[in-house]
Amino acid sequence: MNPAEILSHSKALWNMSRFDLGSDEALSQILDRGSLEDWSALYALMRSDGDEALRLRERVHGILYRVPEPYPWFWLAALSALGHPVDWSLPPKRSVGEARI
């Protein structure tokens, strides 16, 4: 199954009729409530070559500074591993709600 198809079946998108990779809301929901399979698929899309992957990395990076997410440092490390520039002195938004183990 290709990564976009995996994401289109994500239970994190319970309130959407379809997955739209161009939607920051859908990306935010994947970052927040996605499964390990969803996260692997998102990473695979960000890891690919080309302008689309670069724009996806930039959008995920921006979401981490605008929307409280439960694992922002994890995603920043993933972006950094993909060669995306990360300013480690700038703290991302953090979810302070429920504890997730």
C-alpha positions in Angstrom: 0.0 0.0 0.0 1.4 3.4 -0.9 1.8 6.1 1.9 -1.0 8.3 0.6 -3.4 5.4 0.6 -2.4 4.5 4.1 -3.1 8.0 5.3 -6.5 8.1 3.5 -7.6 5.2 5.8 -6.3 6.8 9.0 -8.6 6.7 12.0 -7.1 10.0 13.0 -9.3 11.6 10.3 -12.5 10.4 11.9 -14.2 13.8 11.2 -13.3 14.0 7.5 -14.9 12.4 4.6 -11.6 12.0 2.7 -7.9 12.7 3.2 -6.6 15.8 1.5 -2.8 16.0 1.7 -3.1 19.7 1.0 -5.0 20.3 4.2 -3.1 21.5 7.2 -5.9 20.4 9.4 -5.6 16.8 8.1 -1.8 16.9 8.6 -2.3 18.2 12.1 -4.7 15.4 13.0 -2.2 12.8 11.6 0.5 14.4 13.8 -1.7 14.4 16.8 -3.8 11.2 16.6 -2.2 9.1 13.9 -1.1 5.5 14.4 2.5 4.4 14.0 1.6 3.2 10.5 0.2 6.7 9.7 3.4 8.3 11.0 5.5 6.0 9.0 3.5 6.8 5.8 3.8 10.6 6.5 7.6 10.2 7.0 7.9 8.3 3.8 6.1 11.1 1.9 8.4 13.7 3.5 11.5 11.5 2.8 10.8 11.3 -0.9 12.6 13.6 -3.4 11.1 16.6 -5.1 9.4 19.8 -4.5 6.2 18.2 -3.1 8.2 16.5 -0.3 10.0 19.8 0.4 6.7 21.6 0.7 5.2 18.9 2.9 8.2 19.2 5.3 7.8 23.0 5.4 4.1 22.6 6.1 4.7 20.1 8.9 7.4 22.4 10.3 5.0 25.3 10.3 2.2 23.3 12.0 4.6 22.4 14.9 4.9 26.1 15.7 1.3 27.0 15.2 -0.7 24.1 16.6 -0.1 22.3 20.0 0.9 18.7 19.1 1.8 16.0 21.6 5.2 15.1 20.1 6.7 18.2 18.6 10.3 17.4 19.4 9.9 14.0 17.8 8.7 15.5 14.6 11.4 18.2 14.6 14.0 15.5 15.0 12.5 13.6 12.1 12.5 16.8 9.9 16.1 17.4 10.9 17.1 13.9 10.0 15.6 14.6 6.6 17.9 17.6 6.2 15.2 20.2 7.0 16.7 23.2 8.9 15.5 23.3 12.5 16.2 26.1 15.0 16.5 24.1 18.2 16.4 27.3 20.3 12.8 28.1 19.2 10.3 26.0 21.2 7.4 24.5 19.3 3.8 24.6 20.5 3.2 21.8 23.0 0.1 20.0 24.0 -0.3 20.3 27.7 -3.5 18.3 27.9 -3.7 14.6 28.5 -0.7 12.5 29.1 0.0 9.9 26.4 2.2 6.9 27.2 
